[in-house]
Amino acid sequence: MRILFLIFIIGLSAEASSQILPGMGREEIKDYIASSHRGYMLREPPNAAGLDFMTFEHVSGDKTLLVFLSPGGVCTFTRLMVDVGYIDDLVSVYDIEYEPAGENRWTAVSRGKIFDISVEEREWIFTVTVRKKESE
C-alpha cells in the first residue's frame, strides 16, 4: 500500500510540473507532453469563440489539461481540470514543490521565469491555473 501511495505522489509531482508551459510554443508543448507525461492524449477541441487552445486528456478520464495559446502559437496560460478526489494530494505536492503565495496559491520558478499557480475547487472538479507572473 505504501508503494502505491509513493507512486501516486510521484505521479502528482510530475503532473504539477507539467503545467508550467506558459512561454512554450505549440510544437514544443506537444513534444514535452508526449515525452514526459504518459497517458495524455492530444484531442482536437472545437474552436469556441475563436480561442486557440490545445486539449490533452488523460486516458483515465479524470484529468484534462487545456493549453491556451496566443495568436502566434505560444502558451499564455494553462488550466488543469481534475476530479475533486485528488485535490488534497495535489495541494500537498504543491505545498512541497512551490512557494506558498496565499490560500490555494503558489509561486513557481521554471526556465528562469516566475509563474503564478492557483487552485479553484468546484463541486465535482478542481481547476489549476498557471500563468506567467506579470512584471511588478
Buried (B, 14 or more C-beta within 10 A) or exposed (E): EEEEEEEEBEBBBEBBBBBBBBBBBBEBBBEEBEEEBEEBEBEEBEEEEEEBBBBBBBEEEBBBBBBBBEEEBBBBBBBBBBEEEBBEBBBEBBEEBBEEBEEBBBBBEBEEEBBBBBBEEEEEBBBBBBBBBEEE
